[in-house]
Amino acid sequence: MSKKQVNYNKLRAELDEIMASLQAPTIDIDQATELHDRANKIIDQLEAYLNETENHIKQLEKKKKPEKKT
C-alpha cells in the first residue's frame, strides 16, 4: 500500500455509492463496467488497510503481553 493515508470511511462511502448505482435499472453496460472496476480497486484498498490495521494490533498485543518465563 502506498504511503498515502487511506480514509476507510471515505472509501467505504464511495463503495456504497457505487453499489447503489450498479443496482439502478437504467445503468448502461459501459458505466457498469467502469463502476465495477472502480469498486474492485476500492475493495483492494480497503482489504490492504484492514490487513495493515490487523497487523498493527497484533504487534501492539505482543508488546503488551509479558513474556512467559520457563
N, C-alpha and C positions, 0 to 999 in steps of 0.2 A: 504494500500500500504506500502511496506517496506520503510525503511529509505534510501535505495539506490536511488541515483539520477537517475531519468528516463530521458533519452535523447530522446525527442519526435522525432526529425528529424531522428535519427538513427533507431528508431523503425519503423517509417513511411517508411523509405527507405527499411528496411528489409521486411516489409509487401508488398510493391510494387514489390520487387523481387519474393516473394512467389506467388503473384497473377500472375505474368508473367510466372513463372514455371508451375503453375497449368493449364495454357492455352496451354501449349506445347502439341502437338498431340502425342508425344512419351512417355509421363509420365506414369509410371506403377501405379497400384492401391495402392501398399504399400507406395510408395513415396508420392502419392497424399494424402493419409491418414495422414502421418506424417506432411506434409506441412500444411494440414488443421488444425491439432491440434495445431501446432506452430502459425498459423495465429490467431486462437481463443485466444491463450494466449496473443499475441501481442495486439489484439483488446481490451482485458480486461485491459491491462496495459495502453493503450492509453486513454481509457474511464476514468479510475481512475485518470490519470494525468489531463485530461481536467476538470473533476469534481472538483478536488482539486484546479486547477487554477481558475475556475469559483467562487468557494467559497472564495478564497483569494481576488479576485477582488471585490466581494460583501462586504467583510469586509473592504477593502480599501475605497469603496464608502460610507459605513456607517460612517467611521471616517471623511471623507471629508465633508459630509453634516452636516450643523449646525442643532441642534435640534430645532424643532418648538416650539415656546412659545405660550401657550394657555391662 
